[in-house]
Amino acid sequence: MGSRTASKSDQRMNTGPNPSSRAELLCAGTVFLAALLLYSWTLAPTVTLTDSGELIVVAHGLGVAHPPGVPLWALLAHLASLVPLGNVAVRINFSSAFFAALASAMLTLVVAELMITASYLGASKRRKKSAQRSKKAASRTRDEGSGIDRLLVLAPALGAGLLMTFSRTLWSYATIAEVYALNTLLILVIFFLMLRWRQCIVADRRRMGMTMDAGQITSATTIHDTLLYAAALTFGVALGVHHVTVALILPALGVMVYRTEGLRFFTSRRLIYAALISIGALATVYAYLPLAASHSPVINWGNPRSLQEIWWHITGRQYQVFLSFTPKIMGEQFVEFCRMVLREFGFSWLPLPLALAFAGFASAFRRDRTTFWLLLFIVIADLAYALSYEIAEDKDAYYLPTFISIAIAAGLGIRWLIQLAVSKSMPVGRPSWVAAIAVLLTSATALKANWPFNNRRHYFIAHDYVENLLSTIEPNGLLLTLDWQVASPMFYAQEVEQRRRDVKIVDINLLRRSWYFDYLRHAYPGLIERSREKIDVFVENLKEWERDPGAFAKNQTLTQKISVAFEEMIQSIVTNENRLAPVYITRELLFADTTNGELTRWLTQNYQLVPQGLVFNLASTPSFHDSPDVRLQTRGLADGTLRFEKDDVVNLKVLPVYTSMLINRGRYLALFNQHERASAAFRQALALDPGLAPAQQGLAESTAKLRNR
């Protein structure tokens, strides 16, 4: 009687391995289409800030990106760049939308797998109850139960998939050229394959009368290991994107394997086979780096040709300085994480999805301990690393595994709500209403909260930033900068769109990397030739430092030698280029620090800094240097068409450049009694930020001077 009255989901799993049902695929397809439409509508129309410009150039020319090199992303994005629709930036932006939409659909299938397994694990109790009922009652329960069982699978899957679609972080990276959408997709493919592997083993053991307790496992089930090896292959390939966040899911996968197969798996050949498959996939993907480097692409970051250089690049040696395990730093990072997670799936003052996720974690602990430990270890491993890594612009991407875990847990929470409705003996149809309300409310909350911040349909911040800079610089001029928000989109403007190739853009920070001089020789051969003597001396010292930075750290003489060579090289470049055309600097070069203090002092002692647009012109004489007033293009910067969080790079780095340079321009003009023009500059600054006290003061002073004439 018990087997005859088992629910439909139980019966389906009793048949062993099977493809996803049409209903599950329909849910995943619905989520994919909804996500793709949303991401396409809110897609950025051109290059964006941070790494976007560099990554587009890398993908367009099959180059080498900053560590770890993201070879798999570069190859796939290159294919996207060949599609003859829109500009190159839009093509690669759309590839992110496509990957992110697939990721949301894959999360839907992941949750469906968990729900099916959870239903199966609870079948024993249902069978015992059904054995005590009359045939008539059993018949009625079978009809109602099949509908409830479908609801318990599909509603949580759909709800979690849509929640991930509308989440702040995934959505933000789905509309720009970045690696994290593909990274998220591959992580979820791994989860899906491993959970399907687990489900098949659970089904087989259930059929054979075996339990799921790891301690009671009697033999390993190997007939479904194709799924395990497919997951291992995907894991190795995924390490070719953002390997840190992919590697962080390994402890959670290990826990799931242990809970499914026990310790015996870790002493078997199956583990060796899986490891070899992953390592082989990893080696194959990263073989791209020396192959790409050998062709001397436009951007050949690190020039990774030798085994040592490849290892340095993959391990991100240059970024290891940002790792800090001090309690103070980790505490500050945890506070930042809490702020991020509160806004991730909706309004911080209405954490409904987080409440559902908490309920989901609690439900998993009671009903499916393996799922509980899987989700918990994802969070623990992710936070253990991310809280110790102190970076700024894309820190939210490092929390994506945690956000995935929360979205899945929210799906479990929706299941818990439905089960609660069923347990309260609600009329037929009421559990469906509970499920619909939960799915719609969580999805609508996330969509409403995150739309203003992720709608980049009219995002021209980086494009206008570049245009405003280039419009100020005279033909063949040189711009020195420390601002990655300048250098990265400039790569795209000059190398892909071929705009203002006469202007020489030099990133002072990148001058501390020997590969960058190969780029400068490609882009500005005349600059290299005019200062060859000093450049060669510094590059020789720089390569010695790259081979053994520890030797320089221990030897003050070597440190002094390379510092002097660096300063002399910069001075030579500025002096020689100034004879040919004007030289300009961005404002952060005036922020004296231990790294660039000597350079800042030399510039201010030898040149008058004349503010023009968003840059300072290095003038050789102290007299007034007139130049046309630049009307800056500021679409979306402060006109209300786009919204940015306080910690967004636009508010932290870009907007302050506009306002401070306009104030500097106003002060410079006022100093030489150009008060009408000074007032106009102050008004432009106040239009961007009405609360700027220096601009208000400058405007008041210039207005008073004009009245007294």
PASEKE-971406 format. One line per 5 residues: their letters; for each residue x, y, z of C-alpha. Coordinates in nm, 2 decimals. Example, Ala and Ser with C-alpha at 12.3 -4.5 7.8 and 13.67 -1.06 7.14 Angstrom:
<rs>
AS) 1.23/-0.45/0.78  1.37/-0.11/0.71
</rs>
This chain:
<rs>
MGSRT) 0.00/0.00/0.00  0.28/0.25/0.09  0.46/0.22/-0.24  0.13/0.25/-0.43  0.04/0.57/-0.26
ASKSD) 0.38/0.73/-0.28  0.38/1.08/-0.43  0.46/1.14/-0.79  0.80/1.29/-0.71  0.89/0.99/-0.50
QRMNT) 0.79/0.76/-0.79  0.99/0.96/-1.03  1.30/0.93/-0.82  1.25/0.57/-0.76  1.32/0.51/-1.13
GPNPS) 1.68/0.62/-1.08  1.86/0.88/-1.30  1.63/1.08/-1.52  1.64/1.41/-1.70  1.47/1.71/-1.56
SRAEL) 1.09/1.71/-1.60  0.92/1.94/-1.85  0.79/2.15/-1.56  1.13/2.20/-1.41  1.27/2.29/-1.75
LCAGT) 0.98/2.52/-1.81  1.05/2.70/-1.48  1.42/2.73/-1.57  1.33/2.85/-1.92  1.09/3.11/-1.78
VFLAA) 1.36/3.24/-1.55  1.62/3.25/-1.83  1.39/3.45/-2.06  1.29/3.69/-1.79  1.65/3.75/-1.69
LLLYS) 1.77/3.79/-2.05  1.50/4.04/-2.12  1.58/4.23/-1.80  1.95/4.23/-1.85  1.92/4.32/-2.22
WTLAP) 1.69/4.62/-2.14  1.93/4.75/-1.87  2.25/4.68/-2.06  2.52/4.94/-2.07  2.55/5.09/-2.42
TVTLT) 2.92/5.13/-2.41  3.23/5.09/-2.20  3.19/5.12/-1.82  3.43/5.20/-1.54  3.68/4.98/-1.35
DSGEL) 3.81/4.68/-1.55  3.56/4.70/-1.83  3.79/4.89/-2.08  4.09/4.67/-2.02  3.88/4.34/-2.04
IVVAH) 3.72/4.45/-2.37  4.06/4.52/-2.53  4.19/4.18/-2.40  3.89/4.00/-2.54  3.89/4.19/-2.87
GLGVA) 4.26/4.11/-2.93  4.29/3.78/-2.75  4.53/3.93/-2.50  4.62/3.86/-2.14  4.42/4.03/-1.87
HPPGV) 4.53/4.12/-1.52  4.59/3.83/-1.29  4.47/3.56/-1.29  4.43/3.62/-1.67  4.07/3.48/-1.70
PLWAL) 4.16/3.28/-2.02  3.82/3.11/-2.05  3.63/3.44/-2.03  3.87/3.60/-2.28  3.80/3.33/-2.54
LAHLA) 3.42/3.33/-2.50  3.41/3.71/-2.49  3.62/3.72/-2.80  3.36/3.51/-2.98  3.10/3.76/-2.86
SLVPL) 3.30/4.05/-2.99  3.28/3.90/-3.34  2.90/3.93/-3.36  2.82/4.21/-3.61  2.57/4.39/-3.38
GNVAV) 2.63/4.72/-3.21  2.97/4.84/-3.09  3.23/4.60/-2.95  3.15/4.70/-2.59  2.78/4.62/-2.63
RINFS) 2.86/4.28/-2.78  3.07/4.18/-2.48  2.83/4.34/-2.24  2.56/4.13/-2.39  2.77/3.81/-2.33
SAFFA) 2.76/3.90/-1.96  2.38/3.93/-1.98  2.36/3.59/-2.15  2.58/3.42/-1.89  2.40/3.58/-1.60
ALASA) 2.06/3.47/-1.74  2.19/3.12/-1.78  2.32/3.13/-1.42  1.97/3.23/-1.29  1.82/2.95/-1.49
MLTLV) 2.08/2.71/-1.35  2.01/2.81/-1.00  1.64/2.73/-1.06  1.74/2.38/-1.16  1.98/2.35/-0.86
VAELM) 1.69/2.43/-0.62  1.46/2.19/-0.81  1.72/1.91/-0.75  1.73/1.99/-0.38  1.35/1.99/-0.36
ITASY) 1.32/1.66/-0.53  1.58/1.50/-0.31  1.41/1.66/0.00  1.08/1.52/-0.11  1.23/1.18/-0.15
LGASK) 1.40/1.18/0.19  1.06/1.25/0.34  0.88/0.97/0.16  0.93/0.73/0.44  0.70/0.92/0.67
RRKKS) 0.44/0.96/0.41  0.44/0.60/0.32  0.38/0.50/0.69  0.09/0.74/0.71  -0.07/0.63/0.39
AQRSK) -0.05/0.26/0.49  -0.29/0.34/0.78  -0.55/0.51/0.56  -0.84/0.35/0.38  -0.81/0.30/0.00
KAASR) -1.06/0.58/-0.06  -0.86/0.82/0.15  -0.54/0.71/-0.01  -0.69/0.77/-0.36  -0.79/1.12/-0.27
TRDEG) -0.46/1.19/-0.10  -0.28/1.06/-0.41  -0.45/1.32/-0.63  -0.40/1.61/-0.39  -0.05/1.50/-0.30
SGIDR) 0.08/1.49/-0.65  -0.02/1.86/-0.69  0.14/1.96/-0.36  0.45/1.77/-0.45  0.49/1.95/-0.78
LLVLA) 0.43/2.28/-0.59  0.69/2.19/-0.34  0.95/2.15/-0.62  0.85/2.42/-0.87  0.76/2.72/-0.65
PALGA) 1.08/2.72/-0.45  1.28/2.67/-0.77  1.10/2.95/-0.95  1.12/3.18/-0.65  1.49/3.13/-0.60
GLLMT) 1.57/3.17/-0.97  1.39/3.50/-0.99  1.54/3.62/-0.67  1.89/3.56/-0.80  1.79/3.73/-1.13
FSRTL) 1.69/4.05/-0.95  1.98/4.04/-0.69  2.20/4.35/-0.68  2.53/4.19/-0.75  2.46/3.94/-1.03
WSYAT) 2.24/4.20/-1.21  2.51/4.46/-1.18  2.77/4.24/-1.35  2.52/4.12/-1.61  2.51/4.45/-1.78
IAEVY) 2.88/4.53/-1.82  3.20/4.36/-1.96  3.31/4.16/-1.65  3.40/3.80/-1.57  3.17/3.74/-1.27
ALNTL) 2.85/3.64/-1.47  3.03/3.36/-1.64  3.20/3.27/-1.31  2.86/3.24/-1.13  2.72/3.03/-1.42
LILVI) 3.00/2.78/-1.39  2.97/2.76/-1.01  2.60/2.68/-1.05  2.67/2.42/-1.32  2.90/2.24/-1.08
FFLML) 2.64/2.25/-0.80  2.37/2.11/-1.04  2.59/1.82/-1.16  2.69/1.73/-0.80  2.33/1.75/-0.67
RWRQC) 2.21/1.54/-0.96  2.48/1.29/-0.88  2.37/1.28/-0.52  2.00/1.25/-0.61  2.07/0.95/-0.83
IVADR) 2.26/0.78/-0.55  1.98/0.86/-0.31  1.73/0.71/-0.54  1.92/0.39/-0.60  1.99/0.34/-0.24
RRMGM) 1.63/0.40/-0.15  1.52/0.14/-0.40  1.76/-0.10/-0.25  1.65/-0.03/0.11  1.96/0.16/0.20
TMDAG) 1.98/0.47/0.42  2.13/0.81/0.35  2.33/0.81/0.67  2.70/0.84/0.58  2.79/0.61/0.87
QITSA) 2.56/0.33/0.74  2.68/0.33/0.38  2.77/-0.03/0.28  2.90/0.02/-0.07  2.99/0.30/-0.31
TTIHD) 2.76/0.37/-0.60  2.97/0.43/-0.91  2.72/0.40/-1.20  2.64/0.77/-1.18  3.00/0.90/-1.16
TLLYA) 2.97/1.04/-1.51  2.79/1.33/-1.34  3.07/1.35/-1.08  3.34/1.36/-1.35  3.14/1.62/-1.55
AALTF) 3.14/1.83/-1.24  3.51/1.78/-1.20  3.57/1.89/-1.56  3.35/2.20/-1.51  3.54/2.28/-1.19
GVALG) 3.87/2.27/-1.37  3.74/2.48/-1.65  3.58/2.73/-1.41  3.92/2.79/-1.25  4.00/2.96/-1.58
VHHVT) 3.77/3.25/-1.49  3.79/3.37/-1.13  3.96/3.08/-0.97  3.94/3.22/-0.61  3.56/3.21/-0.57
VALIL) 3.54/2.88/-0.76  3.80/2.72/-0.53  3.62/2.84/-0.23  3.32/2.61/-0.30  3.55/2.30/-0.27
PALGV) 3.50/2.25/0.11  3.12/2.26/0.06  3.15/2.00/-0.22  3.37/1.79/0.00  3.11/1.79/0.28
MVYRT) 2.84/1.69/0.04  3.05/1.40/-0.10  3.12/1.29/0.25  2.76/1.30/0.35  2.67/1.11/0.04
EGLRF) 2.95/0.85/0.01  3.14/0.86/0.34  3.51/0.84/0.39  3.54/0.55/0.15  3.52/0.80/-0.14
FTSRR) 3.83/0.99/-0.03  4.04/0.67/-0.03  3.91/0.55/-0.37  4.03/0.59/-0.72  3.72/0.79/-0.80
LIYAA) 3.87/1.09/-0.61  4.20/1.05/-0.81  4.01/1.04/-1.14  3.81/1.35/-1.05  4.12/1.53/-0.94
LISIG) 4.31/1.44/-1.26  4.01/1.55/-1.48  4.00/1.89/-1.30  4.38/1.94/-1.32  4.38/1.85/-1.69
ALATV) 4.10/2.09/-1.76  4.28/2.36/-1.56  4.61/2.31/-1.75  4.43/2.31/-2.08  4.25/2.64/-2.01
YAYLP) 4.56/2.81/-1.87  4.77/2.70/-2.17  4.60/3.00/-2.33  4.83/3.24/-2.13  5.17/3.16/-2.29
LAASH) 5.01/3.10/-2.63  4.84/3.45/-2.62  5.16/3.61/-2.48  5.37/3.46/-2.76  5.17/3.66/-3.01
SPVIN) 5.25/3.99/-2.83  4.89/4.12/-2.81  4.80/4.48/-2.73  4.75/4.41/-2.36  4.99/4.14/-2.25
WGNPR) 4.96/4.18/-1.87  5.26/4.01/-1.70  5.39/3.87/-2.03  5.34/3.51/-1.89  5.57/3.29/-2.10
SLQEI) 5.79/3.10/-1.86  5.65/2.86/-1.60  5.75/3.10/-1.33  5.57/3.40/-1.49  5.26/3.18/-1.56
WWHIT) 5.26/3.08/-1.19  5.30/3.44/-1.07  5.01/3.54/-1.30  4.77/3.27/-1.20  4.84/3.31/-0.83
GRQYQ) 4.80/3.69/-0.85  5.13/3.76/-0.68  5.09/4.14/-0.72  4.75/4.14/-0.53  4.86/3.93/-0.23
VFLSF) 4.95/4.25/-0.05  4.57/4.31/-0.01  4.53/4.00/0.21  4.51/4.09/0.58  4.41/3.86/0.86
TPKIM) 4.41/4.12/1.13  4.09/4.14/1.35  4.05/4.51/1.28  4.05/4.47/0.90  3.83/4.17/0.91
GEQFV) 3.59/4.34/1.14  3.56/4.64/0.91  3.51/4.40/0.61  3.24/4.22/0.80  3.05/4.54/0.87
EFCRM) 3.07/4.62/0.50  2.95/4.27/0.41  2.65/4.31/0.64  2.56/4.63/0.47  2.59/4.46/0.13
VLREF) 2.38/4.15/0.22  2.10/4.37/0.36  2.06/4.54/0.02  2.14/4.24/-0.20  1.79/4.10/-0.24
GFSWL) 1.57/4.41/-0.17  1.54/4.71/0.06  1.76/4.70/0.36  1.46/4.80/0.58  1.25/4.51/0.44
PLPLA) 1.48/4.20/0.46  1.20/3.96/0.36  1.42/3.73/0.14  1.68/3.71/0.42  1.40/3.60/0.66
LAFAG) 1.30/3.33/0.41  1.66/3.23/0.38  1.69/3.20/0.76  1.38/2.98/0.76  1.52/2.78/0.48
FASAF) 1.85/2.71/0.67  1.65/2.61/0.97  1.43/2.38/0.77  1.73/2.22/0.60  1.89/2.15/0.93
RRDRT) 1.58/1.96/1.04  1.50/1.78/0.72  1.81/1.75/0.50  2.13/1.80/0.70  2.34/1.75/0.39
TFWLL) 2.19/2.05/0.22  2.23/2.25/0.54  2.60/2.18/0.56  2.65/2.24/0.19  2.50/2.59/0.21
LFIVI) 2.67/2.67/0.54  3.02/2.57/0.42  2.97/2.78/0.10  2.92/3.08/0.33  3.19/3.00/0.58
ADLAY) 3.46/2.94/0.31  3.36/3.25/0.11  3.36/3.48/0.41  3.68/3.34/0.55  3.86/3.46/0.24
ALSYE) 3.66/3.76/0.14  3.67/3.93/0.48  4.05/3.91/0.47  4.08/4.06/0.12  4.08/4.44/0.13
IAEDK) 3.99/4.58/-0.21  3.74/4.84/-0.33  3.57/4.84/-0.67  3.45/4.48/-0.72  3.45/4.35/-0.36
DAYYL) 3.08/4.25/-0.39  3.17/3.99/-0.65  3.37/3.80/-0.40  3.05/3.75/-0.20  2.87/3.59/-0.49
PTFIS) 2.90/3.23/-0.35  2.74/3.35/-0.03  2.46/3.53/-0.22  2.40/3.21/-0.42  2.37/3.02/-0.09
IAIAA) 2.13/3.27/0.04  1.91/3.26/-0.27  1.90/2.88/-0.25  1.81/2.90/0.12  1.53/3.14/0.03
GLGIR) 1.39/2.87/-0.20  1.40/2.63/0.09  1.22/2.90/0.29  0.94/2.91/0.03  0.91/2.53/0.06
WLIQL) 0.88/2.56/0.43  0.60/2.82/0.39  0.41/2.58/0.16  0.46/2.29/0.40  0.33/2.51/0.68
AVSKS) 0.02/2.59/0.48  -0.04/2.22/0.42  0.01/2.13/0.78  -0.25/2.38/0.89  -0.50/2.18/0.68
MPVGR) -0.59/2.48/0.46  -0.85/2.43/0.19  -0.73/2.29/-0.15  -0.56/2.57/-0.34  -0.45/2.77/-0.04
PSWVA) -0.09/2.64/-0.05  -0.08/2.75/-0.41  -0.17/3.10/-0.31  0.09/3.10/-0.03  0.35/2.99/-0.28
AIAVL) 0.25/3.25/-0.54  0.25/3.53/-0.28  0.59/3.43/-0.15  0.74/3.41/-0.50  0.59/3.74/-0.62
LTSAT) 0.66/3.93/-0.31  1.03/3.84/-0.29  1.08/3.89/-0.66  0.90/4.22/-0.67  1.09/4.35/-0.37
ALKAN) 1.42/4.27/-0.52  1.33/4.41/-0.86  1.19/4.74/-0.72  1.49/4.79/-0.48  1.77/4.71/-0.73
WPFNN) 1.63/4.85/-1.06  1.74/5.22/-1.00  2.10/5.10/-0.93  2.13/4.84/-1.20  1.95/5.01/-1.49
RRHYF) 2.25/5.11/-1.71  2.06/5.16/-2.02  2.18/5.53/-2.03  2.51/5.47/-1.86  2.77/5.70/-2.03
IAHDY) 2.98/5.78/-1.73  3.30/5.62/-1.86  3.24/5.73/-2.22  3.19/6.09/-2.11  3.48/6.08/-1.87
VENLL) 3.71/5.99/-2.16  3.56/6.24/-2.40  3.59/6.52/-2.14  3.96/6.44/-2.09  4.04/6.41/-2.46
STIEP) 3.86/6.73/-2.55  4.10/6.92/-2.32  4.42/6.77/-2.44  4.60/6.92/-2.74  4.73/6.71/-3.03
NGLLL) 5.02/6.48/-2.93  4.97/6.58/-2.57  5.08/6.35/-2.28  4.85/6.27/-1.99  5.00/6.12/-1.67
TLDWQ) 4.75/5.95/-1.44  4.72/5.73/-1.13  4.35/5.68/-1.19  4.24/5.34/-1.32  3.90/5.49/-1.40
VASPM) 4.09/5.69/-1.66  4.34/5.44/-1.79  4.10/5.14/-1.83  3.83/5.31/-2.05  4.11/5.49/-2.24
FYAQE) 4.24/5.15/-2.35  3.90/5.09/-2.51  3.87/5.43/-2.66  4.22/5.43/-2.82  4.27/5.06/-2.90
VEQRR) 3.92/4.95/-3.01  3.75/5.27/-3.12  4.07/5.42/-3.25  4.00/5.76/-3.10  4.27/6.02/-3.04
RDVKI) 4.56/5.79/-3.09  4.78/6.10/-3.09  4.72/6.15/-2.72  4.97/5.96/-2.50  4.80/5.81/-2.18
VDINL) 5.05/5.68/-1.92  4.94/5.51/-1.61  5.21/5.58/-1.34  5.11/5.27/-1.14  5.15/5.04/-1.44
LRRSW) 5.50/5.19/-1.51  5.60/4.96/-1.21  5.53/4.66/-1.43  5.77/4.56/-1.70  5.51/4.43/-1.94
YFDYL) 5.36/4.78/-1.96  5.66/4.91/-2.15  5.58/4.66/-2.43  5.24/4.82/-2.45  5.39/5.18/-2.46
RHAYP) 5.63/5.07/-2.74  5.32/4.95/-2.94  5.10/5.25/-2.86  5.35/5.54/-2.84  5.69/5.44/-2.99
GLIER) 5.80/5.80/-3.01  5.76/5.85/-2.64  5.98/5.55/-2.57  6.24/5.66/-2.82  6.27/6.01/-2.68
SREKI) 6.34/5.89/-2.33  6.50/5.56/-2.41  6.82/5.60/-2.20  6.63/5.66/-1.87  6.36/5.40/-1.95
DVFVE) 6.61/5.13/-2.03  6.79/5.19/-1.69  6.47/5.17/-1.50  6.33/4.86/-1.68  6.65/4.68/-1.61
NLKEW) 6.61/4.75/-1.24  6.24/4.67/-1.26  6.30/4.32/-1.40  6.54/4.25/-1.12  6.28/4.35/-0.87
ERDPG) 6.02/4.14/-1.04  6.25/3.84/-1.02  6.32/3.88/-0.65  6.13/4.16/-0.47  6.25/4.02/-0.13
AFAKN) 6.60/4.12/-0.21  6.50/4.48/-0.26  6.29/4.48/0.06  6.60/4.37/0.25  6.85/4.60/0.08
QTLTQ) 6.80/4.98/0.12  7.06/5.05/-0.15  6.87/4.85/-0.41  6.54/5.02/-0.31  6.70/5.36/-0.34
KISVA) 6.85/5.27/-0.67  6.53/5.17/-0.83  6.34/5.46/-0.68  6.59/5.71/-0.82  6.57/5.54/-1.16
FEEMI) 6.20/5.56/-1.16  6.20/5.93/-1.07  6.46/6.01/-1.34  6.26/5.83/-1.60  5.94/6.02/-1.52
QSIVT) 6.13/6.35/-1.52  6.28/6.26/-1.86  5.95/6.17/-2.01  5.78/6.49/-1.89  6.07/6.71/-2.00
NENRL) 6.10/6.55/-2.34  5.73/6.54/-2.42  5.68/6.90/-2.30  5.91/7.01/-2.58  5.67/6.85/-2.83
APVYI) 5.33/6.92/-2.69  5.16/7.01/-2.36  5.18/6.76/-2.07  4.88/6.71/-1.84  4.83/6.53/-1.51
TRELL) 4.52/6.41/-1.33  4.45/6.54/-0.98  4.55/6.23/-0.78  4.91/6.28/-0.88  4.91/6.58/-0.64
FADTT) 4.82/6.36/-0.34  5.17/6.31/-0.20  5.23/5.97/-0.05  5.52/5.74/0.03  5.51/5.59/-0.32
NGELT) 5.48/5.90/-0.53  5.59/6.18/-0.29  5.91/6.27/-0.47  5.73/6.29/-0.81  5.46/6.51/-0.67
RWLTQ) 5.72/6.75/-0.52  5.92/6.76/-0.84  5.61/6.85/-1.05  5.49/7.12/-0.81  5.83/7.28/-0.79
NYQLV) 5.90/7.29/-1.16  5.57/7.36/-1.32  5.27/7.58/-1.27  4.96/7.36/-1.25  4.69/7.52/-1.47
PQGLV) 4.35/7.35/-1.43  4.18/7.28/-1.76  3.87/7.07/-1.78  3.94/6.76/-1.57  4.32/6.78/-1.58
FNLAS) 4.61/7.01/-1.49  4.83/7.15/-1.76  5.20/7.16/-1.66  5.29/7.52/-1.76  5.66/7.63/-1.76
TPSFH) 5.59/7.99/-1.67  5.39/8.14/-1.37  5.19/8.38/-1.59  4.82/8.35/-1.67  4.76/8.07/-1.92
DSPDV) 4.43/8.12/-2.10  4.24/7.83/-2.25  3.88/7.78/-2.37  3.63/7.69/-2.10  3.53/7.33/-2.15
RLQTR) 3.16/7.25/-2.12  3.18/6.91/-1.96  2.94/6.63/-2.06  2.80/6.48/-1.74  2.52/6.25/-1.85
GLADG) 2.39/6.04/-1.56  2.65/6.17/-1.32  2.42/6.38/-1.11  2.10/6.45/-1.31  1.90/6.18/-1.15
TLRFE) 1.88/5.94/-1.45  2.12/5.70/-1.27  2.15/5.62/-0.90  2.47/5.51/-0.72  2.54/5.38/-0.37
KDDVV) 2.77/5.59/-0.16  3.04/5.33/-0.20  3.00/5.32/-0.58  3.32/5.41/-0.77  3.13/5.70/-0.94
NLKVL) 3.07/5.87/-0.60  3.41/5.77/-0.46  3.64/5.86/-0.75  3.47/6.00/-1.06  3.23/6.27/-0.92
PVYTS) 3.50/6.41/-0.69  3.73/6.46/-0.99  3.46/6.67/-1.17  3.37/6.88/-0.87  3.73/6.94/-0.74
MLINR) 3.86/7.03/-1.09  3.57/7.27/-1.15  3.65/7.44/-0.82  4.02/7.45/-0.90  3.93/7.60/-1.24
GRYLA) 3.72/7.86/-1.07  3.99/7.95/-0.82  4.25/7.98/-1.09  4.03/8.21/-1.30  3.94/8.42/-0.99
LFNQH) 4.31/8.45/-0.90  4.36/8.63/-1.24  4.04/8.84/-1.20  3.84/8.63/-1.45  3.54/8.64/-1.22
ERASA) 3.26/8.59/-1.47  3.43/8.27/-1.60  3.51/8.17/-1.24  3.15/8.20/-1.14  3.05/7.98/-1.43
AFRQA) 3.29/7.71/-1.31  3.17/7.73/-0.95  2.81/7.70/-1.08  2.90/7.38/-1.27  3.04/7.23/-0.96
LALDP) 2.73/7.32/-0.76  2.51/7.17/-1.03  2.68/6.84/-0.96  2.68/6.88/-0.58  2.48/7.16/-0.44
GLAPA) 2.63/7.12/-0.09  2.99/7.19/-0.19  3.10/7.46/0.06  3.42/7.56/-0.14  3.22/7.61/-0.45
QQGLA) 2.96/7.81/-0.26  3.23/8.03/-0.11  3.41/8.08/-0.44  3.09/8.17/-0.61  3.00/8.42/-0.34
ESTAK) 3.35/8.58/-0.36  3.35/8.61/-0.74  2.99/8.75/-0.74  3.09/9.01/-0.48  3.39/9.11/-0.69
LRNR) 3.17/9.16/-0.99  2.93/9.38/-0.80  3.21/9.60/-0.68  3.34/9.67/-1.03
</rs>
